[in-house]
Amino acid sequence: MYFALICLFANQLSYKMKNIIYLLHFLLIFFFVGGHQLRAQGHLEVQLEKLFKEYYEQSETGAVLLISKNEEVIFERYHGYANLEHRIKVNENTKFLIGSITKQFTAAAILILEEQGLLSTKDQVHKYLPQFKEIKYPLTIHHLLTHTSGIPSDNASKDIHQRMGTYLSPTERIEMIREEPLLFNPGERFDYSNNAYIILGLIIERVSGKTYSDFLEEYIFEPLKMDDSQVLKDQQLISNRASGYILNDEGNIENAPVFYSFSAGGILSTPNDLKKWATALFSHKIISENSLAKMLHNYSLKNGDNLNLGYGWEINKIGDYISYEHSGAEPGYKCYSIFVPEHNIYVISCLNTEDISPTECSIRAAAIAAKTPYPNHLQATSLSKKQATNFVGTYLFGEDKERIIGLTNNELYFMAPGGIKQTLYAINDTTLVFENGYRQITFNELTTLGYNEIHYSNRIYHSKGTKISNQIPTENTAISISPEILQSYTGIYESEMFTMTIFLENESLFAQPQGSDKLKLIPKANNKFFIKEIGAEIEFISNEEGLVKQINILLEGQLMSGVKK
């Protein structure tokens, strides 16, 4: 209508006036649409800037957050020092150890070799590494890629500290790995295994006739012009490398030991190089469309349970959109990467400290970039005492997991029996969120006694519970366990996410994560404990011979496993 009137009026004017009016009309549209886009982009940047400051600007150590959309960088920030001693600041050329994000490259290398007809993911491992021929169960490359091989994450008979700072040859690695029996039959369970990916690196070398480093250089780094990426080698001088830092037992910052993780976690890179990698991978420039689909498939165990895991990628959600993610952690370094294909968004965050986690910041940043930000607890709705009381009670998840929602001073909280209280914030009458916004609880079936059903969600992970009582137990009752059993749990446990020492003191069992205070383990059953201070549940797992080999930690709905050293 508006444009028609302009045209009608313009017919009555001179040729020059017509051009002026058309030009003004064009400028009006341009500035209205363009201005709206600029305001939206400005708002997005303000949100991301606030997020970056919230998570990273409280520390002197280095932090980087880079976000791209449709292959263009929309946000890039650097903070802190790559080297504290020499006060060298982090910049776009700073190289970080990316830890287990390396596994994406290892998986891609295997798929490249499969495309070349040199191997198959269905092949048994002993076809390429005869040392594994003694294993009586079929152990395939697929099992290694999906962490369902049963191979322990690291050799339990060796102290982790003996390996830090020591470069191991492929032969030495194989000997260490083969010393321990499988934790379970391949395909029956999931157990995160760095050693499985070290074996994959050795298979790559055996099949290609090249070193793992040279293979990545030829097929990935050089073609993509990832000039700031390389595999960490023994005693190598590397320009622009960020120093890694850890907290010692006294809470002071010190230099981290070097850990040569090879094909499980040994790549050094920059966020800009990793953006090149993600762009090329998801546009089929590294592996074919069919191979990428194979890499990103959601695999399952023999019993049909989904792993939410592909080859080198974990499968999750940002809002309602499928995302492919992976963390990376080496002594003194942490990284997190996310790709959201629906919006062609890539997020990468790298740190040179273990004291801060990039996970929450990266997840929330991806949600903001996808225009589906998670609820902000600072904008919570106030509830009347009567409304809040409807949520209060004890809820049962599955067969034996009790969770409590309580109310203190008109503030709701969530906790495991005997655990710590985690504040809940009301977004509306039926939805409560935790502080990070993406862990949420929703309710239905309101009766005169309150809500009867509860639905817990942590992005792709969901569980339902039923109210079993309006009452709240005051304490988790501990049982008595013999000193001999407690002694069998002592030792060092390690995973991708943590290193933890379990020890006895005054006939009680304690856990001490690296760089943190000791925490008392309160027994619930012979092999099950809880930690009140952090609301965690602990379970020790033994093999068929009755030897304790693994620790499972359930914290905030997430299950983490570590292998006994």
FIDODO-677288 format. One record per residue (C-alpha): residue number from 1; x, y, z. Coordinates in nm, 2 decimals, always signed. Layout:
vovex | px | py | pz
NUM | X | Y | Z
...
***
This chain:
vovex | px | py | pz
1 | +0.00 | +0.00 | +0.00
2 | +0.27 | +0.24 | +0.10
3 | +0.48 | +0.16 | -0.21
4 | +0.18 | +0.19 | -0.44
5 | +0.10 | +0.54 | -0.31
6 | +0.46 | +0.64 | -0.36
7 | +0.45 | +0.52 | -0.72
8 | +0.11 | +0.69 | -0.79
9 | +0.24 | +1.02 | -0.65
10 | +0.57 | +0.98 | -0.84
11 | +0.39 | +0.96 | -1.18
12 | +0.29 | +1.32 | -1.14
13 | +0.64 | +1.45 | -1.08
14 | +0.94 | +1.52 | -1.30
15 | +1.19 | +1.24 | -1.38
16 | +1.45 | +1.39 | -1.14
17 | +1.20 | +1.41 | -0.86
18 | +1.09 | +1.05 | -0.92
19 | +1.44 | +0.93 | -0.88
20 | +1.48 | +1.12 | -0.55
21 | +1.16 | +0.97 | -0.41
22 | +1.26 | +0.62 | -0.51
23 | +1.60 | +0.67 | -0.35
24 | +1.44 | +0.80 | -0.03
25 | +1.21 | +0.50 | -0.03
26 | +1.51 | +0.26 | -0.07
27 | +1.70 | +0.43 | +0.21
28 | +1.40 | +0.41 | +0.44
29 | +1.38 | +0.03 | +0.39
30 | +1.76 | -0.01 | +0.41
31 | +1.79 | +0.18 | +0.74
32 | +1.49 | +0.02 | +0.89
33 | +1.59 | -0.34 | +0.81
34 | +1.96 | -0.28 | +0.85
35 | +1.92 | -0.09 | +1.17
36 | +1.71 | -0.37 | +1.31
37 | +1.98 | -0.62 | +1.22
38 | +2.25 | -0.41 | +1.38
39 | +2.05 | -0.37 | +1.70
40 | +1.99 | -0.75 | +1.71
41 | +2.37 | -0.81 | +1.66
42 | +2.45 | -0.55 | +1.92
43 | +2.22 | -0.71 | +2.17
44 | +2.37 | -1.05 | +2.10
45 | +2.72 | -0.91 | +2.15
46 | +2.62 | -0.75 | +2.48
47 | +2.48 | -1.08 | +2.61
48 | +2.79 | -1.27 | +2.51
49 | +3.02 | -1.01 | +2.65
50 | +2.84 | -1.03 | +2.98
51 | +2.87 | -1.41 | +2.98
52 | +3.24 | -1.40 | +2.91
53 | +3.31 | -1.16 | +3.19
54 | +3.09 | -1.37 | +3.43
55 | +3.29 | -1.69 | +3.38
56 | +3.64 | -1.58 | +3.28
57 | +3.75 | -1.24 | +3.39
58 | +3.79 | -1.33 | +3.76
59 | +4.12 | -1.51 | +3.69
60 | +4.46 | -1.41 | +3.56
61 | +4.50 | -1.72 | +3.36
62 | +4.41 | -1.73 | +3.00
63 | +4.07 | -1.77 | +2.84
64 | +3.94 | -1.76 | +2.49
65 | +3.58 | -1.78 | +2.36
66 | +3.52 | -1.78 | +1.98
67 | +3.18 | -1.82 | +1.82
68 | +3.10 | -1.85 | +1.45
69 | +2.77 | -1.86 | +1.26
70 | +2.75 | -1.95 | +0.89
71 | +3.13 | -1.98 | +0.90
72 | +3.17 | -1.61 | +1.00
73 | +3.31 | -1.52 | +1.34
74 | +3.04 | -1.33 | +1.54
75 | +3.22 | -1.31 | +1.87
76 | +3.58 | -1.35 | +1.97
77 | +3.73 | -1.25 | +2.31
78 | +4.06 | -1.31 | +2.48
79 | +4.15 | -1.26 | +2.85
80 | +4.44 | -1.32 | +3.08
81 | +4.79 | -1.45 | +3.05
82 | +4.93 | -1.73 | +2.84
83 | +5.23 | -1.72 | +3.07
84 | +5.20 | -1.58 | +3.42
85 | +5.57 | -1.56 | +3.49
86 | +5.65 | -1.35 | +3.19
87 | +5.31 | -1.17 | +3.18
88 | +5.25 | -1.27 | +2.82
89 | +4.89 | -1.21 | +2.73
90 | +4.66 | -1.46 | +2.54
91 | +4.60 | -1.36 | +2.18
92 | +4.47 | -1.51 | +1.86
93 | +4.80 | -1.70 | +1.80
94 | +4.81 | -1.86 | +2.15
95 | +4.82 | -2.24 | +2.13
96 | +4.63 | -2.45 | +2.38
97 | +4.65 | -2.83 | +2.44
98 | +4.29 | -2.92 | +2.34
99 | +4.29 | -3.26 | +2.52
100 | +4.01 | -3.50 | +2.41
101 | +3.89 | -3.27 | +2.13
102 | +4.19 | -3.45 | +1.97
103 | +3.96 | -3.76 | +1.95
104 | +3.76 | -3.59 | +1.67
105 | +4.08 | -3.58 | +1.46
106 | +4.16 | -3.94 | +1.54
107 | +3.81 | -4.06 | +1.45
108 | +3.83 | -3.86 | +1.12
109 | +4.17 | -4.02 | +1.04
110 | +4.02 | -4.37 | +1.09
111 | +3.73 | -4.28 | +0.85
112 | +3.97 | -4.14 | +0.59
113 | +4.16 | -4.47 | +0.60
114 | +3.82 | -4.65 | +0.57
115 | +3.73 | -4.44 | +0.26
116 | +4.07 | -4.54 | +0.11
117 | +3.98 | -4.90 | +0.16
118 | +4.26 | -4.97 | +0.40
119 | +4.05 | -5.07 | +0.70
120 | +3.69 | -5.10 | +0.82
121 | +3.55 | -5.00 | +1.16
122 | +3.41 | -5.35 | +1.18
123 | +3.77 | -5.50 | +1.17
124 | +3.90 | -5.66 | +1.48
125 | +4.18 | -5.48 | +1.65
126 | +4.42 | -5.78 | +1.64
127 | +4.42 | -5.76 | +1.26
128 | +4.65 | -5.46 | +1.30
129 | +4.79 | -5.51 | +1.65
130 | +4.86 | -5.88 | +1.71
131 | +4.92 | -5.81 | +2.08
132 | +4.54 | -5.81 | +2.12
133 | +4.48 | -6.15 | +1.96
134 | +4.46 | -6.31 | +2.31
135 | +4.14 | -6.13 | +2.39
136 | +3.87 | -6.40 | +2.35
137 | +3.58 | -6.16 | +2.28
138 | +3.55 | -5.97 | +1.94
139 | +3.71 | -5.63 | +1.99
140 | +3.66 | -5.40 | +1.69
141 | +3.77 | -5.05 | +1.59
142 | +3.41 | -4.95 | +1.64
143 | +3.43 | -5.05 | +2.00
144 | +3.74 | -4.83 | +2.04
145 | +3.57 | -4.53 | +1.88
146 | +3.26 | -4.55 | +2.10
147 | +3.43 | -4.62 | +2.43
148 | +3.26 | -4.96 | +2.46
149 | +3.58 | -5.17 | +2.43
150 | +3.62 | -5.25 | +2.80
151 | +3.98 | -5.13 | +2.78
152 | +4.06 | -4.94 | +3.10
153 | +4.13 | -4.57 | +3.05
154 | +4.49 | -4.60 | +3.18
155 | +4.70 | -4.88 | +3.32
156 | +4.59 | -4.95 | +3.67
157 | +4.92 | -5.09 | +3.78
158 | +5.11 | -4.77 | +3.70
159 | +5.09 | -4.45 | +3.91
160 | +4.97 | -4.16 | +3.69
161 | +5.25 | -3.94 | +3.82
162 | +5.51 | -4.18 | +3.67
163 | +5.37 | -4.11 | +3.33
164 | +5.34 | -3.73 | +3.35
165 | +5.63 | -3.57 | +3.17
166 | +5.74 | -3.90 | +3.02
167 | +5.72 | -3.96 | +2.65
168 | +5.62 | -4.32 | +2.57
169 | +5.69 | -4.49 | +2.24
170 | +5.40 | -4.68 | +2.07
171 | +5.55 | -5.01 | +2.18
172 | +5.56 | -4.90 | +2.54
173 | +5.20 | -4.78 | +2.52
174 | +5.08 | -5.11 | +2.39
175 | +5.27 | -5.30 | +2.67
176 | +5.11 | -5.08 | +2.94
177 | +4.76 | -5.12 | +2.79
178 | +4.78 | -5.49 | +2.75
179 | +4.88 | -5.55 | +3.11
180 | +4.52 | -5.51 | +3.23
181 | +4.22 | -5.73 | +3.15
182 | +3.91 | -5.59 | +2.99
183 | +3.66 | -5.43 | +3.23
184 | +3.37 | -5.59 | +3.05
185 | +3.29 | -5.77 | +2.72
186 | +3.31 | -5.52 | +2.43
187 | +2.98 | -5.36 | +2.34
188 | +2.81 | -5.44 | +2.67
189 | +2.89 | -5.11 | +2.86
190 | +3.02 | -4.76 | +2.81
191 | +3.34 | -4.67 | +2.99
192 | +3.54 | -4.36 | +2.87
193 | +3.88 | -4.48 | +2.76
194 | +4.18 | -4.27 | +2.66
195 | +4.37 | -4.59 | +2.60
196 | +4.12 | -4.69 | +2.33
197 | +4.20 | -4.38 | +2.14
198 | +4.57 | -4.43 | +2.18
199 | +4.52 | -4.78 | +2.02
200 | +4.34 | -4.61 | +1.74
201 | +4.64 | -4.38 | +1.69
202 | +4.87 | -4.69 | +1.67
203 | +4.63 | -4.85 | +1.41
204 | +4.65 | -4.53 | +1.20
205 | +5.03 | -4.55 | +1.21
206 | +5.04 | -4.92 | +1.13
207 | +4.79 | -4.90 | +0.84
208 | +4.91 | -4.57 | +0.68
209 | +5.28 | -4.63 | +0.73
210 | +5.31 | -4.27 | +0.86
211 | +5.34 | -4.13 | +1.21
212 | +5.01 | -4.01 | +1.36
213 | +5.15 | -3.66 | +1.35
214 | +5.25 | -3.68 | +0.99
215 | +4.91 | -3.83 | +0.89
216 | +4.72 | -3.54 | +1.04
217 | +4.96 | -3.29 | +0.89
218 | +4.91 | -3.44 | +0.54
219 | +4.53 | -3.50 | +0.54
220 | +4.40 | -3.23 | +0.78
221 | +4.64 | -2.96 | +0.90
222 | +4.81 | -2.87 | +0.57
223 | +4.50 | -2.89 | +0.34
224 | +4.30 | -2.67 | +0.59
225 | +4.59 | -2.43 | +0.65
226 | +4.58 | -2.50 | +1.02
227 | +4.92 | -2.36 | +1.05
228 | +4.90 | -2.32 | +1.43
229 | +4.81 | -2.69 | +1.50
230 | +5.03 | -2.98 | +1.57
231 | +5.07 | -3.30 | +1.78
232 | +5.27 | -3.25 | +2.10
233 | +5.60 | -3.43 | +2.08
234 | +5.87 | -3.51 | +2.33
235 | +6.07 | -3.21 | +2.46
236 | +5.96 | -3.00 | +2.16
237 | +5.99 | -2.61 | +2.16
238 | +5.66 | -2.46 | +2.04
239 | +5.61 | -2.10 | +1.97
240 | +5.31 | -1.92 | +2.12
241 | +5.23 | -2.22 | +2.35
242 | +5.02 | -2.13 | +2.65
243 | +5.17 | -2.26 | +2.98
244 | +4.93 | -2.49 | +3.17
245 | +4.85 | -2.41 | +3.54
246 | +4.70 | -2.61 | +3.82
247 | +4.61 | -2.55 | +4.18
248 | +4.82 | -2.73 | +4.44
249 | +4.68 | -2.88 | +4.76
250 | +4.73 | -2.54 | +4.93
251 | +4.52 | -2.36 | +4.66
252 | +4.82 | -2.19 | +4.50
253 | +4.88 | -2.18 | +4.13
254 | +5.17 | -2.38 | +3.99
255 | +5.30 | -2.51 | +3.66
256 | +5.12 | -2.82 | +3.54
257 | +5.31 | -3.13 | +3.45
258 | +5.32 | -3.23 | +3.08
259 | +5.11 | -3.53 | +2.98
260 | +5.19 | -3.68 | +2.63
261 | +4.84 | -3.81 | +2.53
262 | +4.92 | -3.88 | +2.17
263 | +4.60 | -3.96 | +1.97
264 | +4.38 | -3.94 | +2.28
265 | +4.45 | -3.58 | +2.37
266 | +4.79 | -3.45 | +2.24
267 | +4.70 | -3.18 | +1.98
268 | +4.79 | -2.82 | +2.03
269 | +4.58 | -2.57 | +1.84
270 | +4.41 | -2.22 | +1.84
271 | +4.04 | -2.14 | +1.84
272 | +4.07 | -2.00 | +1.49
273 | +4.23 | -2.32 | +1.36
274 | +3.96 | -2.52 | +1.53
275 | +3.70 | -2.31 | +1.35
276 | +3.87 | -2.41 | +1.02
277 | +3.85 | -2.77 | +1.13
278 | +3.48 | -2.76 | +1.22
279 | +3.39 | -2.57 | +0.90
280 | +3.57 | -2.82 | +0.68
281 | +3.45 | -3.13 | +0.87
282 | +3.08 | -3.04 | +0.86
283 | +3.10 | -2.93 | +0.49
284 | +3.24 | -3.27 | +0.39
285 | +3.59 | -3.14 | +0.30
286 | +3.77 | -3.38 | +0.52
287 | +3.55 | -3.69 | +0.50
288 | +3.25 | -3.77 | +0.28
289 | +2.89 | -3.71 | +0.37
290 | +2.84 | -4.08 | +0.44
291 | +3.15 | -4.09 | +0.66
292 | +3.03 | -3.78 | +0.85
293 | +2.69 | -3.94 | +0.91
294 | +2.87 | -4.24 | +1.04
295 | +3.08 | -4.02 | +1.27
296 | +2.77 | -3.84 | +1.41
297 | +2.54 | -4.14 | +1.44
298 | +2.40 | -4.20 | +1.79
299 | +2.54 | -4.55 | +1.87
300 | +2.39 | -4.79 | +2.13
301 | +2.50 | -5.08 | +2.35
302 | +2.41 | -5.44 | +2.29
303 | +2.10 | -5.40 | +2.51
304 | +1.98 | -5.11 | +2.29
305 | +2.06 | -4.82 | +2.53
306 | +2.16 | -4.51 | +2.34
307 | +2.51 | -4.38 | +2.42
308 | +2.44 | -4.02 | +2.29
309 | +2.78 | -4.06 | +2.14
310 | +2.93 | -4.09 | +1.79
311 | +3.29 | -4.12 | +1.69
312 | +3.48 | -3.84 | +1.87
313 | +3.16 | -3.64 | +1.94
314 | +2.90 | -3.64 | +2.21
315 | +2.54 | -3.58 | +2.11
316 | +2.34 | -3.33 | +2.31
317 | +2.10 | -3.04 | +2.26
318 | +2.11 | -2.67 | +2.27
319 | +1.75 | -2.57 | +2.33
320 | +1.55 | -2.78 | +2.09
321 | +1.84 | -2.83 | +1.85
322 | +2.07 | -3.13 | +1.82
323 | +2.43 | -3.04 | +1.90
324 | +2.77 | -3.22 | +1.87
325 | +3.01 | -3.15 | +2.15
326 | +3.32 | -3.26 | +2.32
327 | +3.53 | -3.14 | +2.62
328 | +3.91 | -3.15 | +2.64
329 | +4.12 | -3.17 | +2.95
330 | +4.49 | -3.21 | +3.01
331 | +4.69 | -3.11 | +3.32
332 | +4.67 | -2.73 | +3.31
333 | +4.43 | -2.70 | +3.02
334 | +4.05 | -2.72 | +2.95
335 | +3.85 | -2.67 | +2.63
336 | +3.50 | -2.72 | +2.51
337 | +3.36 | -2.73 | +2.16
338 | +3.00 | -2.73 | +2.03
339 | +2.86 | -2.74 | +1.68
340 | +2.48 | -2.68 | +1.62
341 | +2.41 | -2.78 | +1.26
342 | +2.06 | -2.63 | +1.25
343 | +2.21 | -2.28 | +1.28
344 | +2.56 | -2.36 | +1.16
345 | +2.70 | -2.23 | +1.49
346 | +3.04 | -2.34 | +1.62
347 | +3.16 | -2.25 | +1.97
348 | +3.51 | -2.32 | +2.11
349 | +3.65 | -2.21 | +2.44
350 | +4.00 | -2.28 | +2.57
351 | +4.17 | -2.22 | +2.90
352 | +4.52 | -2.27 | +3.04
353 | +4.40 | -2.37 | +3.39
354 | +4.21 | -2.65 | +3.56
355 | +4.05 | -2.41 | +3.81
356 | +3.78 | -2.30 | +3.57
357 | +3.55 | -2.51 | +3.35
358 | +3.45 | -2.39 | +3.01
359 | +3.15 | -2.61 | +2.98
360 | +2.87 | -2.40 | +3.12
361 | +2.99 | -2.08 | +2.95
362 | +3.02 | -2.26 | +2.61
363 | +2.67 | -2.42 | +2.64
364 | +2.51 | -2.09 | +2.74
365 | +2.70 | -1.90 | +2.46
366 | +2.58 | -2.15 | +2.20
367 | +2.22 | -2.10 | +2.32
368 | +2.25 | -1.72 | +2.30
369 | +2.39 | -1.75 | +1.95
370 | +2.11 | -1.98 | +1.85
371 | +1.86 | -1.72 | +1.99
372 | +1.73 | -1.98 | +2.24
373 | +1.90 | -1.85 | +2.56
374 | +1.84 | -2.05 | +2.87
375 | +1.65 | -1.89 | +3.15
376 | +1.84 | -1.64 | +3.37
377 | +1.79 | -1.72 | +3.74
378 | +1.82 | -1.34 | +3.81
379 | +1.49 | -1.30 | +3.63
380 | +1.31 | -1.56 | +3.85
381 | +0.94 | -1.52 | +3.94
382 | +0.85 | -1.47 | +4.30
383 | +0.62 | -1.74 | +4.44
384 | +0.38 | -1.72 | +4.73
385 | +0.45 | -1.96 | +5.02
386 | +0.15 | -2.17 | +4.92
387 | +0.28 | -2.20 | +4.56
388 | +0.63 | -2.29 | +4.67
389 | +0.49 | -2.55 | +4.92
390 | +0.33 | -2.74 | +4.63
391 | +0.68 | -2.84 | +4.51
392 | +0.81 | -2.96 | +4.85
393 | +0.86 | -3.33 | +4.91
394 | +1.06 | -3.64 | +4.85
395 | +1.06 | -3.78 | +4.49
396 | +1.17 | -4.12 | +4.36
397 | +1.36 | -4.16 | +4.03
398 | +1.39 | -4.51 | +3.90
399 | +1.41 | -4.78 | +4.16
400 | +1.63 | -4.62 | +4.43
401 | +1.73 | -4.26 | +4.36
402 | +1.56 | -4.03 | +4.60
403 | +1.57 | -3.65 | +4.56
404 | +1.44 | -3.38 | +4.78
405 | +1.28 | -3.04 | +4.71
406 | +1.27 | -2.83 | +5.02
407 | +1.18 | -2.48 | +5.13
408 | +1.38 | -2.25 | +5.36
409 | +1.30 | -1.88 | +5.41
410 | +1.07 | -1.90 | +5.11
411 | +1.36 | -2.03 | +4.89
412 | +1.33 | -2.36 | +4.72
413 | +1.62 | -2.60 | +4.70
414 | +1.71 | -2.94 | +4.55
415 | +1.93 | -3.21 | +4.71
416 | +2.01 | -3.57 | +4.73
417 | +1.94 | -3.71 | +5.08
418 | +2.23 | -3.59 | +5.30
419 | +2.38 | -3.38 | +5.02
420 | +2.41 | -3.01 | +4.97
421 | +2.13 | -2.78 | +4.89
422 | +2.12 | -2.64 | +4.54
423 | +1.90 | -2.33 | +4.50
424 | +1.60 | -2.35 | +4.26
425 | +1.45 | -2.05 | +4.08
426 | +1.09 | -2.04 | +3.96
427 | +1.05 | -1.94 | +3.59
428 | +0.67 | -1.99 | +3.61
429 | +0.42 | -2.18 | +3.82
430 | +0.54 | -2.53 | +3.70
431 | +0.91 | -2.48 | +3.61
432 | +1.21 | -2.45 | +3.83
433 | +1.56 | -2.40 | +3.71
434 | +1.91 | -2.44 | +3.86
435 | +2.16 | -2.15 | +3.85
436 | +2.30 | -2.24 | +3.50
437 | +1.96 | -2.23 | +3.35
438 | +1.97 | -2.54 | +3.14
439 | +1.91 | -2.79 | +3.43
440 | +1.54 | -2.77 | +3.48
441 | +1.26 | -2.93 | +3.67
442 | +0.90 | -2.93 | +3.55
443 | +0.59 | -3.05 | +3.74
444 | +0.24 | -3.17 | +3.65
445 | -0.06 | -3.33 | +3.82
446 | -0.13 | -3.07 | +4.09
447 | -0.35 | -3.22 | +4.37
448 | -0.46 | -3.08 | +4.70
449 | -0.14 | -3.22 | +4.84
450 | +0.09 | -3.06 | +4.58
451 | +0.26 | -3.18 | +4.27
452 | +0.28 | -3.56 | +4.23
453 | +0.51 | -3.59 | +3.92
454 | +0.84 | -3.44 | +3.85
455 | +1.04 | -3.42 | +3.52
456 | +1.41 | -3.35 | +3.55
457 | +1.60 | -3.24 | +3.24
458 | +1.96 | -3.16 | +3.17
459 | +1.95 | -3.08 | +2.80
460 | +1.93 | -3.42 | +2.62
461 | +1.91 | -3.61 | +2.94
462 | +1.57 | -3.66 | +3.10
463 | +1.43 | -3.85 | +3.39
464 | +1.09 | -3.88 | +3.55
465 | +1.01 | -3.91 | +3.92
466 | +0.71 | -3.96 | +4.14
467 | +0.64 | -3.80 | +4.48
468 | +0.66 | -4.06 | +4.75
469 | +0.62 | -3.83 | +5.05
470 | +0.54 | -3.47 | +5.14
471 | +0.80 | -3.51 | +5.42
472 | +1.17 | -3.44 | +5.39
473 | +1.42 | -3.67 | +5.56
474 | +1.66 | -3.48 | +5.78
475 | +1.97 | -3.70 | +5.73
476 | +2.10 | -3.98 | +5.51
477 | +2.16 | -4.27 | +5.74
478 | +2.51 | -4.42 | +5.72
479 | +2.59 | -4.78 | +5.76
480 | +2.90 | -4.96 | +5.90
481 | +3.16 | -5.11 | +5.67
482 | +3.46 | -5.32 | +5.77
483 | +3.80 | -5.16 | +5.75
484 | +3.91 | -5.43 | +5.50
485 | +3.65 | -5.33 | +5.25
486 | +3.72 | -4.96 | +5.30
487 | +4.09 | -5.03 | +5.24
488 | +4.01 | -5.19 | +4.91
489 | +3.87 | -4.87 | +4.78
490 | +4.18 | -4.66 | +4.85
491 | +4.40 | -4.54 | +4.56
492 | +4.41 | -4.29 | +4.28
493 | +4.13 | -4.28 | +4.03
494 | +4.15 | -4.09 | +3.70
495 | +3.92 | -3.99 | +3.41
496 | +3.91 | -3.73 | +3.14
497 | +3.75 | -3.49 | +3.39
498 | +3.92 | -3.55 | +3.72
499 | +4.20 | -3.71 | +3.92
500 | +4.09 | -3.82 | +4.27
501 | +4.26 | -3.98 | +4.56
502 | +4.06 | -4.21 | +4.79
503 | +4.22 | -4.27 | +5.13
504 | +4.15 | -4.38 | +5.49
505 | +4.18 | -4.15 | +5.78
506 | +4.06 | -4.24 | +6.14
507 | +3.86 | -4.54 | +6.00
508 | +3.67 | -4.31 | +5.76
509 | +3.70 | -4.30 | +5.38
510 | +3.78 | -3.96 | +5.22
511 | +3.80 | -3.84 | +4.86
512 | +4.04 | -3.56 | +4.75
513 | +4.01 | -3.43 | +4.40
514 | +4.33 | -3.29 | +4.26
515 | +4.38 | -2.93 | +4.39
516 | +4.07 | -2.95 | +4.62
517 | +4.00 | -3.02 | +4.99
518 | +3.93 | -3.37 | +5.12
519 | +3.57 | -3.48 | +5.14
520 | +3.43 | -3.74 | +5.37
521 | +3.25 | -4.04 | +5.20
522 | +2.94 | -4.15 | +5.40
523 | +2.85 | -4.52 | +5.33
524 | +2.50 | -4.61 | +5.21
525 | +2.59 | -4.97 | +5.11
526 | +2.90 | -5.18 | +5.09
527 | +3.01 | -5.01 | +4.77
528 | +2.80 | -4.70 | +4.76
529 | +2.87 | -4.37 | +4.94
530 | +2.75 | -4.01 | +4.93
531 | +2.94 | -3.68 | +4.98
532 | +2.73 | -3.44 | +5.17
533 | +2.93 | -3.12 | +5.08
534 | +2.87 | -3.15 | +4.71
535 | +2.56 | -3.37 | +4.69
536 | +2.75 | -3.65 | +4.50
537 | +2.69 | -4.02 | +4.50
538 | +2.98 | -4.26 | +4.48
539 | +2.99 | -4.62 | +4.37
540 | +3.30 | -4.85 | +4.35
541 | +3.30 | -5.11 | +4.08
542 | +3.49 | -5.44 | +4.10
543 | +3.59 | -5.68 | +3.82
544 | +3.51 | -6.06 | +3.81
545 | +3.81 | -6.13 | +4.04
546 | +3.67 | -5.89 | +4.30
547 | +3.94 | -5.62 | +4.25
548 | +3.82 | -5.26 | +4.26
549 | +3.89 | -5.11 | +3.92
550 | +3.65 | -4.82 | +3.88
551 | +3.47 | -4.53 | +4.06
552 | +3.14 | -4.39 | +3.94
553 | +3.04 | -4.04 | +4.05
554 | +2.69 | -3.91 | +4.01
555 | +2.68 | -3.53 | +4.04
556 | +2.41 | -3.29 | +3.93
557 | +2.25 | -3.56 | +3.72
558 | +2.58 | -3.64 | +3.53
559 | +2.76 | -3.97 | +3.56
560 | +3.14 | -3.96 | +3.56
561 | +3.36 | -4.27 | +3.57
562 | +3.73 | -4.30 | +3.67
563 | +3.97 | -4.59 | +3.66
564 | +4.18 | -4.70 | +3.95
565 | +4.55 | -4.65 | +3.90
***
